[in-house]
C-alpha cells in the first residue's frame, strides 16, 4: 500500500447530498478504473472512497462523497 499526502484543491456541491472533492497529490498516482482509496482524517477515522475520474483524465483524484 502506498501512502500519499494530498491537498484538497476543491470541494463543490453536485447535489444537496453529494459533494465532489478534488485532491491533488504531490506526484501522479497510478490507479485503475474503479479503484478505491482510503482517506485518513485522523488516527481513529479512515474511510474508503471510490475514485470517480479515469486515470488518464487528470493527475488529480476526484471523489464523489455523499
mmCIF file of the N, C-alpha and C atoms, coordinates in Angstrom:
data_MODEL
# 
_entry.id   MODEL 
# 
loop_
_atom_site.group_PDB 
_atom_site.id 
_atom_site.type_symbol 
_atom_site.label_atom_id 
_atom_site.label_alt_id 
_atom_site.label_comp_id 
_atom_site.label_asym_id 
_atom_site.label_entity_id 
_atom_site.label_seq_id 
_atom_site.pdbx_PDB_ins_code 
_atom_site.Cartn_x 
_atom_site.Cartn_y 
_atom_site.Cartn_z 
_atom_site.occupancy 
_atom_site.B_iso_or_equiv 
_atom_site.pdbx_formal_charge 
_atom_site.auth_seq_id 
_atom_site.auth_comp_id 
_atom_site.auth_asym_id 
_atom_site.auth_atom_id 
_atom_site.pdbx_PDB_model_num 
ATOM 1   N N  . UNK A 1 1  ? 0.846   -1.177 0.000   1.00 0.00 ? 1  UNK A N  1 
ATOM 2   C CA . UNK A 1 1  ? 0.000   0.000  0.000   1.00 0.00 ? 1  UNK A CA 1 
ATOM 3   C C  . UNK A 1 1  ? 0.889   1.236  0.000   1.00 0.00 ? 1  UNK A C  1 
ATOM 4   N N  . UNK A 1 2  ? 0.533   2.207  -0.822  1.00 0.00 ? 2  UNK A N  1 
ATOM 5   C CA . UNK A 1 2  ? 1.277   3.451  -0.911  1.00 0.00 ? 2  UNK A CA 1 
ATOM 6   C C  . UNK A 1 2  ? 0.564   4.531  -0.116  1.00 0.00 ? 2  UNK A C  1 
ATOM 7   N N  . UNK A 1 3  ? 1.314   5.310  0.630   1.00 0.00 ? 3  UNK A N  1 
ATOM 8   C CA . UNK A 1 3  ? 0.753   6.432  1.390   1.00 0.00 ? 3  UNK A CA 1 
ATOM 9   C C  . UNK A 1 3  ? 1.149   7.724  0.685   1.00 0.00 ? 3  UNK A C  1 
ATOM 10  N N  . UNK A 1 4  ? 0.170   8.587  0.442   1.00 0.00 ? 4  UNK A N  1 
ATOM 11  C CA . UNK A 1 4  ? 0.405   9.864  -0.220  1.00 0.00 ? 4  UNK A CA 1 
ATOM 12  C C  . UNK A 1 4  ? -0.397  10.938 0.493   1.00 0.00 ? 4  UNK A C  1 
ATOM 13  N N  . UNK A 1 5  ? 0.231   12.045 0.765   1.00 0.00 ? 5  UNK A N  1 
ATOM 14  C CA . UNK A 1 5  ? -0.474  13.179 1.350   1.00 0.00 ? 5  UNK A CA 1 
ATOM 15  C C  . UNK A 1 5  ? -0.918  14.100 0.218   1.00 0.00 ? 5  UNK A C  1 
ATOM 16  N N  . UNK A 1 6  ? -2.221  14.364 0.156   1.00 0.00 ? 6  UNK A N  1 
ATOM 17  C CA . UNK A 1 6  ? -2.786  15.194 -0.910  1.00 0.00 ? 6  UNK A CA 1 
ATOM 18  C C  . UNK A 1 6  ? -3.291  16.518 -0.346  1.00 0.00 ? 6  UNK A C  1 
ATOM 19  N N  . UNK A 1 7  ? -3.372  17.492 -1.223  1.00 0.00 ? 7  UNK A N  1 
ATOM 20  C CA . UNK A 1 7  ? -4.007  18.763 -0.877  1.00 0.00 ? 7  UNK A CA 1 
ATOM 21  C C  . UNK A 1 7  ? -5.441  18.726 -1.393  1.00 0.00 ? 7  UNK A C  1 
ATOM 22  N N  . UNK A 1 8  ? -6.360  19.296 -0.618  1.00 0.00 ? 8  UNK A N  1 
ATOM 23  C CA . UNK A 1 8  ? -7.732  19.427 -1.087  1.00 0.00 ? 8  UNK A CA 1 
ATOM 24  C C  . UNK A 1 8  ? -7.767  20.664 -1.978  1.00 0.00 ? 8  UNK A C  1 
ATOM 25  N N  . UNK A 1 9  ? -7.975  20.444 -3.272  1.00 0.00 ? 9  UNK A N  1 
ATOM 26  C CA . UNK A 1 9  ? -7.957  21.525 -4.246  1.00 0.00 ? 9  UNK A CA 1 
ATOM 27  C C  . UNK A 1 9  ? -9.302  22.222 -4.342  1.00 0.00 ? 9  UNK A C  1 
ATOM 28  N N  . UNK A 1 10 ? -10.378 21.417 -4.281  1.00 0.00 ? 10 UNK A N  1 
ATOM 29  C CA . UNK A 1 10 ? -11.700 21.999 -4.464  1.00 0.00 ? 10 UNK A CA 1 
ATOM 30  C C  . UNK A 1 10 ? -12.757 21.081 -3.866  1.00 0.00 ? 10 UNK A C  1 
ATOM 31  N N  . UNK A 1 11 ? -13.771 21.688 -3.279  1.00 0.00 ? 11 UNK A N  1 
ATOM 32  C CA . UNK A 1 11 ? -14.964 20.969 -2.824  1.00 0.00 ? 11 UNK A CA 1 
ATOM 33  C C  . UNK A 1 11 ? -16.158 21.703 -3.411  1.00 0.00 ? 11 UNK A C  1 
ATOM 34  N N  . UNK A 1 12 ? -16.984 20.992 -4.159  1.00 0.00 ? 12 UNK A N  1 
ATOM 35  C CA . UNK A 1 12 ? -18.165 21.630 -4.739  1.00 0.00 ? 12 UNK A CA 1 
ATOM 36  C C  . UNK A 1 12 ? -19.369 20.711 -4.587  1.00 0.00 ? 12 UNK A C  1 
ATOM 37  N N  . UNK A 1 13 ? -20.521 21.306 -4.487  1.00 0.00 ? 13 UNK A N  1 
ATOM 38  C CA . UNK A 1 13 ? -21.763 20.564 -4.308  1.00 0.00 ? 13 UNK A CA 1 
ATOM 39  C C  . UNK A 1 13 ? -22.289 20.136 -5.676  1.00 0.00 ? 13 UNK A C  1 
ATOM 40  N N  . UNK A 1 14 ? -22.488 18.827 -5.853  1.00 0.00 ? 14 UNK A N  1 
ATOM 41  C CA . UNK A 1 14 ? -23.087 18.321 -7.089  1.00 0.00 ? 14 UNK A CA 1 
ATOM 42  C C  . UNK A 1 14 ? -24.597 18.235 -6.966  1.00 0.00 ? 14 UNK A C  1 
ATOM 43  N N  . UNK A 1 15 ? -25.060 17.854 -5.781  1.00 0.00 ? 15 UNK A N  1 
ATOM 44  C CA . UNK A 1 15 ? -26.487 17.817 -5.436  1.00 0.00 ? 15 UNK A CA 1 
ATOM 45  C C  . UNK A 1 15 ? -26.555 18.226 -3.965  1.00 0.00 ? 15 UNK A C  1 
ATOM 46  N N  . UNK A 1 16 ? -27.753 18.371 -3.396  1.00 0.00 ? 16 UNK A N  1 
ATOM 47  C CA . UNK A 1 16 ? -27.815 18.707 -1.968  1.00 0.00 ? 16 UNK A CA 1 
ATOM 48  C C  . UNK A 1 16 ? -27.162 17.654 -1.065  1.00 0.00 ? 16 UNK A C  1 
ATOM 49  N N  . UNK A 1 17 ? -26.981 16.426 -1.568  1.00 0.00 ? 17 UNK A N  1 
ATOM 50  C CA . UNK A 1 17 ? -26.429 15.361 -0.728  1.00 0.00 ? 17 UNK A CA 1 
ATOM 51  C C  . UNK A 1 17 ? -25.071 14.833 -1.182  1.00 0.00 ? 17 UNK A C  1 
ATOM 52  N N  . UNK A 1 18 ? -24.573 15.294 -2.335  1.00 0.00 ? 18 UNK A N  1 
ATOM 53  C CA . UNK A 1 18 ? -23.315 14.761 -2.869  1.00 0.00 ? 18 UNK A CA 1 
ATOM 54  C C  . UNK A 1 18 ? -22.346 15.895 -3.185  1.00 0.00 ? 18 UNK A C  1 
ATOM 55  N N  . UNK A 1 19 ? -21.106 15.726 -2.717  1.00 0.00 ? 19 UNK A N  1 
ATOM 56  C CA . UNK A 1 19 ? -20.050 16.697 -2.971  1.00 0.00 ? 19 UNK A CA 1 
ATOM 57  C C  . UNK A 1 19 ? -18.966 16.077 -3.840  1.00 0.00 ? 19 UNK A C  1 
ATOM 58  N N  . UNK A 1 20 ? -18.384 16.894 -4.683  1.00 0.00 ? 20 UNK A N  1 
ATOM 59  C CA . UNK A 1 20 ? -17.208 16.492 -5.444  1.00 0.00 ? 20 UNK A CA 1 
ATOM 60  C C  . UNK A 1 20 ? -15.997 17.063 -4.725  1.00 0.00 ? 20 UNK A C  1 
ATOM 61  N N  . UNK A 1 21 ? -15.065 16.192 -4.381  1.00 0.00 ? 21 UNK A N  1 
ATOM 62  C CA . UNK A 1 21 ? -13.840 16.593 -3.696  1.00 0.00 ? 21 UNK A CA 1 
ATOM 63  C C  . UNK A 1 21 ? -12.676 16.279 -4.627  1.00 0.00 ? 21 UNK A C  1 
ATOM 64  N N  . UNK A 1 22 ? -11.881 17.287 -4.921  1.00 0.00 ? 22 UNK A N  1 
ATOM 65  C CA . UNK A 1 22 ? -10.725 17.108 -5.800  1.00 0.00 ? 22 UNK A CA 1 
ATOM 66  C C  . UNK A 1 22 ? -9.471  17.189 -4.948  1.00 0.00 ? 22 UNK A C  1 
ATOM 67  N N  . UNK A 1 23 ? -8.686  16.111 -5.011  1.00 0.00 ? 23 UNK A N  1 
ATOM 68  C CA . UNK A 1 23 ? -7.433  16.014 -4.264  1.00 0.00 ? 23 UNK A CA 1 
ATOM 69  C C  . UNK A 1 23 ? -6.262  16.102 -5.235  1.00 0.00 ? 23 UNK A C  1 
ATOM 70  N N  . UNK A 1 24 ? -5.229  16.827 -4.841  1.00 0.00 ? 24 UNK A N  1 
ATOM 71  C CA . UNK A 1 24 ? -4.028  16.936 -5.664  1.00 0.00 ? 24 UNK A CA 1 
ATOM 72  C C  . UNK A 1 24 ? -2.856  16.303 -4.928  1.00 0.00 ? 24 UNK A C  1 
ATOM 73  N N  . UNK A 1 25 ? -2.351  15.179 -5.457  1.00 0.00 ? 25 UNK A N  1 
ATOM 74  C CA . UNK A 1 25 ? -1.174  14.553 -4.854  1.00 0.00 ? 25 UNK A CA 1 
ATOM 75  C C  . UNK A 1 25 ? 0.094   15.285 -5.280  1.00 0.00 ? 25 UNK A C  1 
ATOM 76  N N  . UNK A 1 26 ? 1.190   15.139 -4.542  1.00 0.00 ? 26 UNK A N  1 
ATOM 77  C CA . UNK A 1 26 ? 2.440   15.809 -4.913  1.00 0.00 ? 26 UNK A CA 1 
ATOM 78  C C  . UNK A 1 26 ? 3.030   15.265 -6.214  1.00 0.00 ? 26 UNK A C  1 
ATOM 79  N N  . UNK A 1 27 ? 2.699   14.034 -6.575  1.00 0.00 ? 27 UNK A N  1 
ATOM 80  C CA . UNK A 1 27 ? 3.134   13.418 -7.832  1.00 0.00 ? 27 UNK A CA 1 
ATOM 81  C C  . UNK A 1 27 ? 1.982   12.561 -8.346  1.00 0.00 ? 27 UNK A C  1 
ATOM 82  N N  . UNK A 1 28 ? 1.983   12.292 -9.633  1.00 0.00 ? 28 UNK A N  1 
ATOM 83  C CA . UNK A 1 28 ? 0.905   11.499 -10.224 1.00 0.00 ? 28 UNK A CA 1 
ATOM 84  C C  . UNK A 1 28 ? 0.795   10.149 -9.521  1.00 0.00 ? 28 UNK A C  1 
ATOM 85  N N  . UNK A 1 29 ? -0.447  9.708  -9.332  1.00 0.00 ? 29 UNK A N  1 
ATOM 86  C CA . UNK A 1 29 ? -0.729  8.432  -8.681  1.00 0.00 ? 29 UNK A CA 1 
ATOM 87  C C  . UNK A 1 29 ? -1.235  7.461  -9.750  1.00 0.00 ? 29 UNK A C  1 
ATOM 88  N N  . UNK A 1 30 ? -0.646  6.292  -9.818  1.00 0.00 ? 30 UNK A N  1 
ATOM 89  C CA . UNK A 1 30 ? -1.059  5.270  -10.767 1.00 0.00 ? 30 UNK A CA 1 
ATOM 90  C C  . UNK A 1 30 ? -2.224  4.489  -10.153 1.00 0.00 ? 30 UNK A C  1 
ATOM 91  N N  . UNK A 1 31 ? -3.393  4.523  -10.804 1.00 0.00 ? 31 UNK A N  1 
ATOM 92  C CA . UNK A 1 31 ? -4.544  3.782  -10.293 1.00 0.00 ? 31 UNK A CA 1 
ATOM 93  C C  . UNK A 1 31 ? -5.346  3.218  -11.451 1.00 0.00 ? 31 UNK A C  1 
ATOM 94  N N  . UNK A 1 32 ? -6.185  2.258  -11.139 1.00 0.00 ? 32 UNK A N  1 
ATOM 95  C CA . UNK A 1 32 ? -7.011  1.601  -12.147 1.00 0.00 ? 32 UNK A CA 1 
ATOM 96  C C  . UNK A 1 32 ? -8.455  2.093  -12.029 1.00 0.00 ? 32 UNK A C  1 
ATOM 97  N N  . UNK A 1 33 ? -9.226  2.064  -13.127 1.00 0.00 ? 33 UNK A N  1 
ATOM 98  C CA . UNK A 1 33 ? -10.630 2.488  -13.057 1.00 0.00 ? 33 UNK A CA 1 
ATOM 99  C C  . UNK A 1 33 ? -11.390 1.711  -11.978 1.00 0.00 ? 33 UNK A C  1 
ATOM 100 N N  . UNK A 1 34 ? -12.185 2.429  -11.192 1.00 0.00 ? 34 UNK A N  1 
ATOM 101 C CA . UNK A 1 34 ? -12.975 1.814  -10.132 1.00 0.00 ? 34 UNK A CA 1 
ATOM 102 C C  . UNK A 1 34 ? -12.223 1.543  -8.850  1.00 0.00 ? 34 UNK A C  1 
ATOM 103 N N  . UNK A 1 35 ? -10.953 1.908  -8.821  1.00 0.00 ? 35 UNK A N  1 
ATOM 104 C CA . UNK A 1 35 ? -10.150 1.646  -7.632  1.00 0.00 ? 35 UNK A CA 1 
ATOM 105 C C  . UNK A 1 35 ? -10.593 2.543  -6.476  1.00 0.00 ? 35 UNK A C  1 
ATOM 106 N N  . UNK A 1 36 ? -10.422 2.023  -5.278  1.00 0.00 ? 36 UNK A N  1 
ATOM 107 C CA . UNK A 1 36 ? -10.728 2.779  -4.066  1.00 0.00 ? 36 UNK A CA 1 
ATOM 108 C C  . UNK A 1 36 ? -9.447  3.345  -3.475  1.00 0.00 ? 36 UNK A C  1 
ATOM 109 N N  . UNK A 1 37 ? -9.610  4.404  -2.706  1.00 0.00 ? 37 UNK A N  1 
ATOM 110 C CA . UNK A 1 37 ? -8.512  4.905  -1.888  1.00 0.00 ? 37 UNK A CA 1 
ATOM 111 C C  . UNK A 1 37 ? -9.043  5.108  -0.484  1.00 0.00 ? 37 UNK A C  1 
ATOM 112 N N  . UNK A 1 38 ? -8.163  5.079  0.478   1.00 0.00 ? 38 UNK A N  1 
ATOM 113 C CA . UNK A 1 38 ? -8.563  5.266  1.875   1.00 0.00 ? 38 UNK A CA 1 
ATOM 114 C C  . UNK A 1 38 ? -8.150  6.675  2.293   1.00 0.00 ? 38 UNK A C  1 
ATOM 115 N N  . UNK A 1 39 ? -9.118  7.454  2.717   1.00 0.00 ? 39 UNK A N  1 
ATOM 116 C CA . UNK A 1 39 ? -8.862  8.807  3.201   1.00 0.00 ? 39 UNK A CA 1 
ATOM 117 C C  . UNK A 1 39 ? -8.726  8.732  4.712   1.00 0.00 ? 39 UNK A C  1 
ATOM 118 N N  . UNK A 1 40 ? -7.570  9.127  5.219   1.00 0.00 ? 40 UNK A N  1 
ATOM 119 C CA . UNK A 1 40 ? -7.304  9.108  6.652   1.00 0.00 ? 40 UNK A CA 1 
ATOM 120 C C  . UNK A 1 40 ? -7.493  10.525 7.181   1.00 0.00 ? 40 UNK A C  1 
ATOM 121 N N  . UNK A 1 41 ? -8.525  10.690 8.019   1.00 0.00 ? 41 UNK A N  1 
ATOM 122 C CA . UNK A 1 41 ? -8.819  12.007 8.583   1.00 0.00 ? 41 UNK A CA 1 
ATOM 123 C C  . UNK A 1 41 ? -8.180  12.199 9.950   1.00 0.00 ? 41 UNK A C  1 
ATOM 124 N N  . UNK A 1 42 ? -8.020  11.082 10.654  1.00 0.00 ? 42 UNK A N  1 
ATOM 125 C CA . UNK A 1 42 ? -7.345  11.093 11.953  1.00 0.00 ? 42 UNK A CA 1 
ATOM 126 C C  . UNK A 1 42 ? -6.941  9.653  12.255  1.00 0.00 ? 42 UNK A C  1 
ATOM 127 N N  . UNK A 1 43 ? -6.291  9.432  13.370  1.00 0.00 ? 43 UNK A N  1 
ATOM 128 C CA . UNK A 1 43 ? -5.896  8.063  13.743  1.00 0.00 ? 43 UNK A CA 1 
ATOM 129 C C  . UNK A 1 43 ? -7.108  7.142  13.889  1.00 0.00 ? 43 UNK A C  1 
ATOM 130 N N  . UNK A 1 44 ? -8.236  7.697  14.288  1.00 0.00 ? 44 UNK A N  1 
ATOM 131 C CA . UNK A 1 44 ? -9.440  6.895  14.517  1.00 0.00 ? 44 UNK A CA 1 
ATOM 132 C C  . UNK A 1 44 ? -10.404 6.912  13.338  1.00 0.00 ? 44 UNK A C  1 
ATOM 133 N N  . UNK A 1 45 ? -10.137 7.694  12.316  1.00 0.00 ? 45 UNK A N  1 
ATOM 134 C CA . UNK A 1 45 ? -11.111 7.883  11.239  1.00 0.00 ? 45 UNK A CA 1 
ATOM 135 C C  . UNK A 1 45 ? -10.443 7.734  9.866   1.00 0.00 ? 45 UNK A C  1 
ATOM 136 N N  . UNK A 1 46 ? -10.637 6.574  9.239   1.00 0.00 ? 46 UNK A N  1 
ATOM 137 C CA . UNK A 1 46 ? -10.148 6.314  7.884   1.00 0.00 ? 46 UNK A CA 1 
ATOM 138 C C  . UNK A 1 46 ? -11.287 5.685  7.096   1.00 0.00 ? 46 UNK A C  1 
ATOM 139 N N  . UNK A 1 47 ? -11.580 6.231  5.905   1.00 0.00 ? 47 UNK A N  1 
ATOM 140 C CA . UNK A 1 47 ? -12.730 5.764  5.134   1.00 0.00 ? 47 UNK A CA 1 
ATOM 141 C C  . UNK A 1 47 ? -12.339 5.490  3.686   1.00 0.00 ? 47 UNK A C  1 
ATOM 142 N N  . UNK A 1 48 ? -12.892 4.413  3.100   1.00 0.00 ? 48 UNK A N  1 
ATOM 143 C CA . UNK A 1 48 ? -12.624 4.128  1.690   1.00 0.00 ? 48 UNK A CA 1 
ATOM 144 C C  . UNK A 1 48 ? -13.586 4.904  0.781   1.00 0.00 ? 48 UNK A C  1 
ATOM 145 N N  . UNK A 1 49 ? -13.071 5.395  -0.328  1.00 0.00 ? 49 UNK A N  1 
ATOM 146 C CA . UNK A 1 49 ? -13.873 6.078  -1.346  1.00 0.00 ? 49 UNK A CA 1 
ATOM 147 C C  . UNK A 1 49 ? -13.427 5.611  -2.719  1.00 0.00 ? 49 UNK A C  1 
ATOM 148 N N  . UNK A 1 50 ? -14.376 5.457  -3.623  1.00 0.00 ? 50 UNK A N  1 
ATOM 149 C CA . UNK A 1 50 ? -14.070 5.094  -4.999  1.00 0.00 ? 50 UNK A CA 1 
ATOM 150 C C  . UNK A 1 50 ? -13.578 6.334  -5.739  1.00 0.00 ? 50 UNK A C  1 
ATOM 151 N N  . UNK A 1 51 ? -12.528 6.175  -6.528  1.00 0.00 ? 51 UNK A N  1 
ATOM 152 C CA . UNK A 1 51 ? -12.015 7.285  -7.332  1.00 0.00 ? 51 UNK A CA 1 
ATOM 153 C C  . UNK A 1 51 ? -12.968 7.471  -8.512  1.00 0.00 ? 51 UNK A C  1 
ATOM 154 N N  . UNK A 1 52 ? -13.483 8.692  -8.688  1.00 0.00 ? 52 UNK A N  1 
ATOM 155 C CA . UNK A 1 52 ? -14.525 8.954  -9.681  1.00 0.00 ? 52 UNK A CA 1 
ATOM 156 C C  . UNK A 1 52 ? -13.993 9.253  -11.074 1.00 0.00 ? 52 UNK A C  1 
ATOM 157 N N  . UNK A 1 53 ? -12.754 9.685  -11.188 1.00 0.00 ? 53 UNK A N  1 
ATOM 158 C CA . UNK A 1 53 ? -12.233 10.010 -12.515 1.00 0.00 ? 53 UNK A CA 1 
ATOM 159 C C  . UNK A 1 53 ? -11.413 8.857  -13.080 1.00 0.00 ? 53 UNK A C  1 
ATOM 160 N N  . UNK A 1 54 ? -11.235 8.884  -14.407 1.00 0.00 ? 54 UNK A N  1 
ATOM 161 C CA . UNK A 1 54 ? -10.414 7.878  -15.083 1.00 0.00 ? 54 UNK A CA 1 
ATOM 162 C C  . UNK A 1 54 ? -8.938  8.245  -14.917 1.00 0.00 ? 54 UNK A C  1 
ATOM 163 N N  . UNK A 1 55 ? -8.056  7.258  -14.882 1.00 0.00 ? 55 UNK A N  1 
ATOM 164 C CA . UNK A 1 55 ? -6.627  7.523  -14.666 1.00 0.00 ? 55 UNK A CA 1 
ATOM 165 C C  . UNK A 1 55 ? -6.006  8.478  -15.687 1.00 0.00 ? 55 UNK A C  1 
ATOM 166 N N  . UNK A 1 56 ? -6.493  8.460  -16.918 1.00 0.00 ? 56 UNK A N  1 
ATOM 167 C CA . UNK A 1 56 ? -5.897  9.299  -17.961 1.00 0.00 ? 56 UNK A CA 1 
ATOM 168 C C  . UNK A 1 56 ? -6.452  10.725 -17.988 1.00 0.00 ? 56 UNK A C  1 
ATOM 169 N N  . UNK A 1 57 ? -7.477  11.030 -17.208 1.00 0.00 ? 57 UNK A N  1 
ATOM 170 C CA . UNK A 1 57 ? -8.141  12.330 -17.281 1.00 0.00 ? 57 UNK A CA 1 
ATOM 171 C C  . UNK A 1 57 ? -7.340  13.476 -16.680 1.00 0.00 ? 57 UNK A C  1 
ATOM 172 N N  . UNK A 1 58 ? -6.721  13.256 -15.560 1.00 0.00 ? 58 UNK A N  1 
ATOM 173 C CA . UNK A 1 58 ? -6.063  14.338 -14.839 1.00 0.00 ? 58 UNK A CA 1 
ATOM 174 C C  . UNK A 1 58 ? -5.119  13.749 -13.804 1.00 0.00 ? 58 UNK A C  1 
ATOM 175 N N  . UNK A 1 59 ? -4.112  14.490 -13.387 1.00 0.00 ? 59 UNK A N  1 
ATOM 176 C CA . UNK A 1 59 ? -3.269  13.982 -12.301 1.00 0.00 ? 59 UNK A CA 1 
ATOM 177 C C  . UNK A 1 59 ? -3.966  14.064 -10.935 1.00 0.00 ? 59 UNK A C  1 
ATOM 178 N N  . UNK A 1 60 ? -5.095  14.767 -10.888 1.00 0.00 ? 60 UNK A N  1 
ATOM 179 C CA . UNK A 1 60 ? -5.834  14.902 -9.632  1.00 0.00 ? 60 UNK A CA 1 
ATOM 180 C C  . UNK A 1 60 ? -6.689  13.658 -9.385  1.00 0.00 ? 60 UNK A C  1 
ATOM 181 N N  . UNK A 1 61 ? -7.117  13.505 -8.156  1.00 0.00 ? 61 UNK A N  1 
ATOM 182 C CA . UNK A 1 61 ? -8.012  12.419 -7.766  1.00 0.00 ? 61 UNK A CA 1 
ATOM 183 C C  . UNK A 1 61 ? -9.367  13.030 -7.430  1.00 0.00 ? 61 UNK A C  1 
ATOM 184 N N  . UNK A 1 62 ? -10.414 12.554 -8.071  1.00 0.00 ? 62 UNK A N  1 
ATOM 185 C CA . UNK A 1 62 ? -11.763 13.101 -7.877  1.00 0.00 ? 62 UNK A CA 1 
ATOM 186 C C  . UNK A 1 62 ? -12.584 12.082 -7.098  1.00 0.00 ? 62 UNK A C  1 
ATOM 187 N N  . UNK A 1 63 ? -13.218 12.555 -6.016  1.00 0.00 ? 63 UNK A N  1 
ATOM 188 C CA . UNK A 1 63 ? -14.113 11.726 -5.203  1.00 0.00 ? 63 UNK A CA 1 
ATOM 189 C C  . UNK A 1 63 ? -15.502 12.337 -5.223  1.00 0.00 ? 63 UNK A C  1 
ATOM 190 N N  . UNK A 1 64 ? -16.531 11.485 -5.237  1.00 0.00 ? 64 UNK A N  1 
ATOM 191 C CA . UNK A 1 64 ? -17.905 11.934 -5.064  1.00 0.00 ? 64 UNK A CA 1 
ATOM 192 C C  . UNK A 1 64 ? -18.362 11.374 -3.728  1.00 0.00 ? 64 UNK A C  1 
ATOM 193 N N  . UNK A 1 65 ? -18.614 12.270 -2.784  1.00 0.00 ? 65 UNK A N  1 
ATOM 194 C CA . UNK A 1 65 ? -18.873 11.873 -1.396  1.00 0.00 ? 65 UNK A CA 1 
ATOM 195 C C  . UNK A 1 65 ? -20.278 12.307 -1.001  1.00 0.00 ? 65 UNK A C  1 
ATOM 196 N N  . UNK A 1 66 ? -21.038 11.353 -0.477  1.00 0.00 ? 66 UNK A N  1 
ATOM 197 C CA . UNK A 1 66 ? -22.398 11.632 -0.015  1.00 0.00 ? 66 UNK A CA 1 
ATOM 198 C C  . UNK A 1 66 ? -22.487 11.734 1.464   1.00 0.00 ? 66 UNK A C  1 
# 
